[in-house]
Amino acid sequence: MHILITGAAGFIGQLLARDLLDDPSYTVTLTDVNEPPVPKGVQYPQNARVITADLLKGADAIVNKSLDAVYAFHGIMSSGSEANFDLGMSVNVDATRILLEALRHTCPGVRVIYASSQAVYGQPLPKVVDDSVIPTPQSSYGAGKIICETLINEYTRRGFITGFILRFPTISVRPGRPTAAASSFLSGMIREPLNGEECVIPLEDRSFKSWLCSPRTLVYNLVLTLSLPADAVPPHIRQINVPGICVTIQEMMDALANVGGQDKLNFLKEKEDPTLKPILESWPTRFDNKQAISLGFKRDASFEQAVRDYHFEALSR
């Protein structure tokens, strides 16, 4: 199976590529505006092809008739999109439509797995969000995502592609450095203290809830989507809310202390950021994931286990 990953230099692209390239049945094309690396230590690095490409200049270099599936991960994150509207719309919306048009004409019907986000939702929201809740984004990032969701629904309805839209929870704990996402601290407040570094939490409310998913569980659900029947969801309603767990900042701090030791809490500083606060508070905190679970998606057992998994993998690197 030949798979294309856009935004492949990013964390999720690298995570998925590592999993796919441990399986001999996949060939993987990795593309991004900066040359994406082939993840170290994979069993079948020879099955990877790397292409540096800017989708805004066209997708012909990365799209060909041999493609079986595409993971669309390219994008400008939430804080970055809010700070630079034009850049966010160009990369998040225009580049996605350019990609979809190339796929439509070159390999019609190809499976497209699009990385959307819980940021498509805005307040007011019910306590539990189900599939009937209408998205009303309160950020440029969320607005770009819902525009692309509409495109993928329409392209699928017309038979141009076989699209699946996965609305990600916030992914935690991410390795690496902080990103331009408003939610970056939700990984940083675990990752940085475990590295002996300070992290600023941009809120002063420890009861603040977030909807989280571990990297390990996300990859399982991404790979699962490759094998979903095309008619698993209606042709014009392709979105699936990926399962997560509801965790407060206090519960995250408790998990950090339980895994890394009480002293790690000294690396956390709480200082409200008036720019990030309204974005963070617009996001939903609990979902009804009956649909996703019925399709075979998994959720994490606990956030503390996600921290233990991250800590073990960090020590192994």
C-alpha positions in Angstrom: 0.0 0.0 0.0 1.4 3.4 -1.0 0.7 6.2 1.5 1.4 9.9 1.2 1.9 12.0 4.4 1.8 15.8 4.1 3.2 17.8 6.9 5.5 14.8 7.5 8.2 16.8 9.2 5.8 17.5 12.1 5.4 15.4 15.2 2.3 13.5 14.1 3.7 12.8 10.6 6.9 11.4 12.1 5.0 9.4 14.6 2.8 7.8 12.0 5.7 7.2 9.6 7.6 5.4 12.3 4.7 3.0 12.8 4.1 2.4 9.0 7.8 1.9 8.2 8.0 -0.9 10.7 5.6 -2.8 8.5 6.8 -4.2 5.1 3.4 -3.8 3.5 3.6 0.0 3.3 5.6 2.3 1.1 5.5 5.9 2.4 6.1 9.2 0.7 7.0 11.9 3.2 6.5 15.5 2.2 6.8 18.9 3.8 8.0 22.4 3.0 11.2 21.5 4.8 12.8 18.1 4.1 11.2 15.6 6.4 13.5 13.0 7.9 12.9 9.3 7.7 12.4 8.3 11.4 15.4 6.7 12.9 15.4 3.0 13.8 12.5 1.9 11.5 12.7 -1.6 10.2 12.1 -0.7 6.5 13.7 2.7 5.8 14.1 1.7 2.1 10.3 1.9 1.8 10.3 5.6 2.4 10.6 8.4 -0.2 11.2 12.0 0.8 10.0 15.0 -1.2 10.4 18.6 -0.3 7.4 20.5 -1.7 5.2 23.5 -1.1 1.6 22.6 -1.7 0.8 26.3 -2.4 2.9 25.9 -5.6 1.1 22.8 -6.7 0.8 19.1 -5.7 2.0 17.5 -9.0 5.3 16.5 -7.5 3.8 14.4 -4.7 0.5 13.1 -6.2 0.5 10.1 -8.6 -1.7 7.3 -9.6 0.0 4.8 -7.3 -1.4 6.4 -4.2 -3.7 4.3 -2.0 -4.1 6.7 0.9 -3.2 10.2 2.0 -2.8 11.6 5.5 -3.2 15.4 5.4 -1.3 16.7 8.4 0.1 20.0 7.0 -0.9 23.2 8.7 -0.2 26.3 10.8 -1.2 25.7 14.4 -3.8 27.5 16.5 -1.7 30.4 18.0 0.2 30.8 14.7 -3.1 31.0 12.7 -4.5 33.6 15.1 -1.3 35.7 14.9 -1.1 35.6 11.1 -4.5 35.2 9.5 -3.3 35.2 5.9 -0.6 32.6 6.5 -3.0 30.4 8.3 -5.7 30.5 5.6 -3.1 30.0 2.8 -1.5 26.9 4.4 -4.5 25.4 6.2 -7.2 26.0 3.5 -5.7 26.9 0.2 -3.0 24.2 0.3 -5.6 21.6 1.3 -7.8 22.5 -1.7 -4.9 22.4 -4.1 -4.1 18.9 -2.7 -7.7 17.7 -3.1 -7.9 18.9 -6.6 -4.7 17.1 -7.6 -6.0 13.9 -6.0 -9.4 14.3 -7.6 -7.9 14.4 -11.1 -4.9 12.0 -10.7 -6.2 9.2 -8.4 -10.0 9.6 -8.0 -11.5 7.8 -5.1 -8.3 7.7 -3.1 -8.6 7.5 0.6 -7.9 10.8 2.3 -7.5 10.9 6.1 -7.7 14.6 7.2 -6.4 15.8 10.6 -9.1 18.1 11.9 -9.5 19.3 15.5 -11.8 19.8 18.5 -11.1 23.5 17.7 -14.0 23.4 15.2 -16.2 23.8 18.2 -16.9 27.1 20.1 -19.1 28.2 22.9 -21.8 27.8 24.0 -21.6 24.0 24.1 -23.4 21.3 26.0 -21.6 19.5 28.8 -21.1 16.5 26.5 -20.5 17.1 22.8 -22.0 14.5 20.5 -22.1 14.3 16.7 -25.2 16.4 16.5 -23.5 19.5 17.9 -22.9 22.1 15.2 -19.3 23.4 15.0 -19.0 27.2 15.6 -15.3 27.8 15.8 -13.9 30.7 17.9 -10.4 30.8 16.3 -9.0 31.2 12.9 -7.5 27.7 13.2 -10.8 26.2 13.9 -12.4 28.1 11.1 -9.9 26.8 8.6 -10.5 23.3 9.8 -14.3 23.5 9.3 -13.8 24.9 5.8 -11.6 21.9 4.9 -14.1 19.5 6.5 -16.8 20.9 4.2 -14.5 20.4 1.2 -13.8 16.8 2.1 -17.4 16.0 2.8 -18.3 17.4 -0.7 -15.4 15.8 -2.5 -16.5 12.5 -0.9 -20.2 12.9 -1.7 -19.2 13.6 -5.3 -17.0 10.5 -5.5 -13.8 12.5 -6.0 -12.1 11.0 -3.0 -13.0 8.6 -0.1 -12.5 11.0 2.8 -12.4 10.5 6.6 -12.2 13.5 8.9 -10.6 12.8 12.3 -11.2 15.5 14.9 -8.2 15.2 17.1 -8.3 15.8 20.9 -5.2 17.7 22.2 -2.3 15.3 21.9 -0.3 14.9 25.1 2.4 14.2 25.9 4.3 15.3 22.8 8.1 15.0 22.7 10.3 17.8 21.3 10.0 21.5 21.8 7.0 23.8 22.4 4.9 24.6 19.3 2.7 27.5 18.2 -0.4 25.7 19.4 -2.5 27.3 22.1 -2.5 23.8 23.7 1.3 23.5 23.7 1.5 23.8 27.5 -0.6 20.6 27.9 2.5 18.7 26.8 5.0 21.2 28.1 3.8 21.0 31.7 4.8 17.3 31.7 7.7 17.2 29.2 9.7 20.3 30.5 9.7 19.4 34.2 10.8 15.8 33.4 13.7 17.4 31.5 14.4 19.8 34.4 13.1 22.8 32.6 10.4 25.4 33.5 7.0 25.5 31.8 4.5 28.3 32.1 0.8 27.3 32.4 -1.2 30.2 30.7 -4.1 29.7 33.1 -4.5 30.1 36.9 -7.4 27.7 37.2 -6.4 24.2 38.1 -9.9 22.9 37.6 -9.6 23.8 33.9 -10.5 20.7 31.9 -8.9 19.5 28.6 -9.8 16.6 26.2 -6.6 14.7 25.7 -5.3 11.7 23.7 -1.8 10.1 24.0 0.4 9.8 20.9 0.3 6.0 21.1 -3.5 5.9 21.0 -3.7 8.5 18.2 -1.4 6.4 16.0 -3.5 3.3 16.6 -6.6 5.2 15.5 -4.9 6.7 12.5 -3.8 3.3 11.2 -7.3 1.8 12.0 -8.8 4.4 9.7 -6.9 2.9 6.7 -9.1 -0.2 7.0 -12.5 1.4 7.7 -15.1 0.5 5.1 -15.8 3.4 2.8 -19.5 3.4 3.9 -18.6 3.4 7.7 -20.0 6.9 7.8 -22.4 8.7 5.4 -20.9 10.0 2.2 -21.6 13.7 3.2 -20.9 13.4 6.9 -17.3 12.1 7.2 -16.2 13.6 10.5 -15.4 11.3 13.5 -14.6 12.7 16.9 -11.5 10.8 18.0 -11.8 9.4 21.5 -10.1 11.2 24.4 -10.2 11.5 28.1 -11.2 14.6 30.2 -8.3 15.7 32.5 -8.0 18.8 34.7 -4.7 20.7 35.2 -4.6 19.5 38.8 -4.9 15.9 37.6 -2.1 16.5 35.2 0.0 17.9 38.0 -0.8 14.9 40.1 0.3 12.6 37.3 3.6 14.5 36.9 4.3 14.1 40.6 3.4 10.4 40.6 5.6 9.6 37.7 8.5 12.1 38.0 8.5 13.0 41.7 6.9 15.8 43.7 10.0 18.0 43.1 9.1 18.3 39.4 6.1 20.5 40.3 8.6 23.3 41.2 9.3 23.7 37.5 5.6 24.8 36.8 4.6 28.4 36.8 1.0 29.6 36.5 0.5 32.9 34.8 -2.7 33.8 32.9 -2.2 34.7 29.2 -5.2 36.9 28.1 -4.5 36.1 24.5 -4.7 32.3 24.9 -7.3 32.1 27.6 -10.4 32.8 25.3 -9.1 30.2 22.8 -8.6 27.6 25.4 -11.9 28.2 27.1 -13.8 27.9 23.8 -12.9 24.3 23.3 -15.1 21.4 24.5 -14.0 19.3 27.4 -16.1 16.1 27.0 -17.4 14.1 24.1 -19.8 11.3 23.4 -17.5 8.9 21.4 -20.1 6.2 20.8 -19.6 6.4 17.0 -15.9 6.2 17.1 -15.8 3.3 19.7 -18.3 1.4 17.5 -15.9 1.7 14.6 -13.1 0.2 16.6 -11.3 3.4 17.8 -9.6 3.2 21.2 -9.3 5.7 24.1 -6.6 6.0 26.8 -7.0 4.2 30.1 -5.7 7.2 32.1 -3.6 10.3 31.7 -1.1 9.0 34.2 -0.5 5.9 32.0 0.1 8.3 29.1 2.8 10.1 31.2 4.4 6.8 32.2 4.5 5.8 28.5 6.1 9.1 27.5 8.6 8.9 30.4 9.7 5.4 29.5 10.1 6.2 25.8 12.0 9.4 26.7 14.4 7.4 28.8 14.8 4.9 26.1 15.9 7.4 23.4 
